[in-house]
Amino acid sequence: MEEGPTRGGAVSRQSAWPFIAGTLAGLAVGAVGGWALVGRRRSLDARLVRALSRGREAPPLVVVPGLLGSQLIRPDGSTAWLNLGNALGHHDLGLPRRLPFTESRDALRPGPLLGTDAVLPRAFGFTEYADLVELLEGAGFEPGVGHGPLRYTVFSYDWRRDLVESARALSERLDAIAEERREPDARFHLLGHSMGGLVVRYFLRYGGAEPEEGAPVTWAGARRVASALLVATPSAGALPALGAILEGTRVGMSYTT
């Protein structure tokens, strides 16, 4: 019997070549298909977006990515997630197993939105955020948090950490943007994708607080929210995410845990 992939990313000689051939064929087909679709890609009409604000300065849009959606950066500035090594060998990105969980940390920090400043992540299927940025900028949005008709920014966070901690960091980030804009009562449009939607929902319901069991919803984050859009958010949980935690995430010929 042939060996399948192991948790460490090793594959047997018999199973590796079909996988490599299939990967190359898939990339070739995807490249041809991608070029064929370039001419047919439709963008969001900027007039629709401008009409929503009715000539006024719209609240800034804050994008909250999902699981794996933020790069992870080492202290020396190099990228731990996602890089070519993640696709060729086993890489352990797991947090140290320490209790209490607040002490389970390492030196990695969240970086830019995955796939928006490098081609490699897109080659392995992480294309949604590059598509989103292209859509927003095609509609007239500009990156940044300063004053302007249409502005957007990204809230990057360490998706390995506790959701409540991420919601607290989102609360602090929005307060900092409001102070930078000199608008104490500033509100924001929040766009949460996948697990990012859970972060947005928690922030909207509780702000940055960690409620006790049975505590009522306070809607503490609502003071900062003009609107909240949750996209592909696993409100009832996600078994694939559990599988990724237990067995790792397949990237190319590797499993990254």
N, C-alpha and C positions, 0 to 999 in steps of 0.2 A: 504493500500500500504506500502511495506517495505521501510524504509529509506535507501538510499545509503550512501556512504562515504561522510562526510562533509569536508570542507576545513581544519578543525582542526584535522582531522584524526579519529574522532569518528565514529563508525559504530553501527548499531542497533544489538540487540541480534540475530534476525532472520538472518541477512545477514552476521554476523561475522563468525558463525560456518562453513558455506559452504566455505567461503574464507579461513579460517584456514585449513580446510581439504584439499582444493585444493592446498594451498601453501605447506603443508607437503607432499602431493602426488607428487607435482612437484619437490620438493627438492629430494625426494627419487628416482624418475625416473631420474632426472639429475645426481644424484650421481652414479647410476648404469651405466648410459650412459657414464659418464665421465671416470669411471674406465675401461669401455669397449674400450674407444678410446685411452687410454694412450699408449697402445702398437702400435697403428697405427699412432700416431702423427708424422708428418714429420718435420724435421728441415731444416734450410737453410744451404746448404753446404758451409762451411767456405772457401773452395778453390775458390768459385765464388766471394766472397767478396774480398779476398786477391788479386785476379787477377785484380780487377778494379783499384787498386792502383799501379799495375805494380811494386811492390817492394818498392815503396816510402811510406812515412808516409802520410796517408790519412787525409784530414781535419776532425776535430771532428764533430760528429753528435749531433745535439741539437734537442731534442724531445719537441714539444710544444703541450701539451694536450688540450682537448676541454672542453666544458661546464661540470662542476662537476668533472673534471678530476684531479684537485689538492685538496689535503686535506686542510681543514681550521683548524688552530690551535689557541687555546685560549692563553692568556698571561701566564697562569700557566703551559703550555705545554700539556694540555689535548686536545683531538681531538673533535672539534665541528662538523666536517663533514669528514667522515661518521662514526657514532658510533651506538651502539645497540639502544640507545635512539631514534635516527632518525627513526628507523624501528618500534618502539612501541608506540610513541606518537608524537604529533605535535611539531615541532621545527621551530622557525622563524629565519632564517638566513638572512633575508632581511636587507639591509642597511638602516640607518636612513634616513627619508625623509627630506632632507635639500637642500636649494638652496643657492649658486650655487652648482652644482653636485660635484665639487671638495671637498666640505665640507661634503659630504655624506659618512662618514667613521665610522668604528667601530674598536674594538681592535683585531679582527681576522687577522691572517696572513697566507699566503699560505704555505703549508707543502709538504710532499713527494707526489709522483705520487700515485693516488688512487689505492688500491688493490695490491700494490707491496710489502708492508711490513706487511700486515694483511690479514687474511682469510675472515673476515666478509664482506667486500665489494663484494668479489667474490661470496658469497652466495646469494647476491641480484642482480647478473647479471653484476657487474662491473668487467669483466674479461679481457677486451681487452688490458689493459696496462701490466698486468702480462704476458699475452701471448706475447706481443711485447718485453718485457725485456728478456723473455726466448728465443725468436727467435734471438735477437741481441747477447746475450751472448753465445748462442749455435753456432753462426757464428764467434765467436772470438772477439767480441767487449767487452771492459772492461770499467766499469764506471769510470768517472773522466775526467779531462781536461788537464792532463799532457801529455807529449810527449809519443808516443807509436804508434804502427802500426794502431790500431783500437780503438778509444775512443768514448764514448758517454756520454752525460749528459742530464738532464731534466731541462727545464725552467718552474718552477712552478709559477703560478700567481693567483691573486684573480679574478676568472671568473665572479664575480658580478660587477666588475668595468668596466669602459669605455674601449673599445678596443684600442683607441688611447693611453690611459695611459699604457695599457699592451704592446703595440708595443714600446712605449718609454722605458719601463722597459726592454724589450728584447734587445733593442739597447744598453742600459747601461750594461746589462749582457754580451753581446758579446764583448763589448769594454773591460770589466774587464777580461774576459777570455784571450783575445788577449794580454793584459798587463801581465797577470800571465804567459803566455807562452813565453813572450818576443818576440812576433811577431806582430809588429804594423800593418802589412798588412794582418793579419790572416783572412782566410775565413772559412765558416762553411757550412756543409750540414744541412739544416733545414727540419725537418719532422713535419708538422702541421696536427693534427687530428681534424676534425670537426671545432669548433669555433677557435681552435688553428691555423687552416689554414687561417682564416681571419686575425688573428694577424700577421702571417708570411707574408701574401700578402700585408697588409698595411705597414709593416716594409719595405718590398722590394721596394714598390712604393714611400714611403715618409720618410723612416727612422723613427725618433721619433718626427717629426714635425707635427703640426696640421695645415694643409693648409687651406687657406681661400676658400670660395665657388668659384668654377670655376678655382681654381689654377691648373696648369698643373702637370702631374706626373713627379717627379724629379728623380725617381729611386735612391734615396739617400741611401737606404739600400743595394744596389747591391754590394757595395764595400766590404761587409762582407759575401756575399753569394757565395758559390761554386755551390750549387744546392738547389732547393726548391721543396719539394714533398708535395702536399696537398692531404689528404686522407679524403673522405666523408665530404668535406667542403661545407657548404650551401651558395654558392656564390649568390644565388637568395633569400636568407632569409630562415627561417624555422618556420612554424606555430607551431610545437610542442614546440619550445623554447619560443614562445610568450605565449602558454598555461601554460608552467611551471612558467613563470614570474607572470601570473595572478592568477593561481590556485594552484601552488605548484607542486612538483615532488613526485610521489608515490614511497615510499620505504617501502616494507613490508606492515604493516597495517597503515602507517602514510603518511601524506602529509607534506613534508618539503618545506617551502617557503623562 
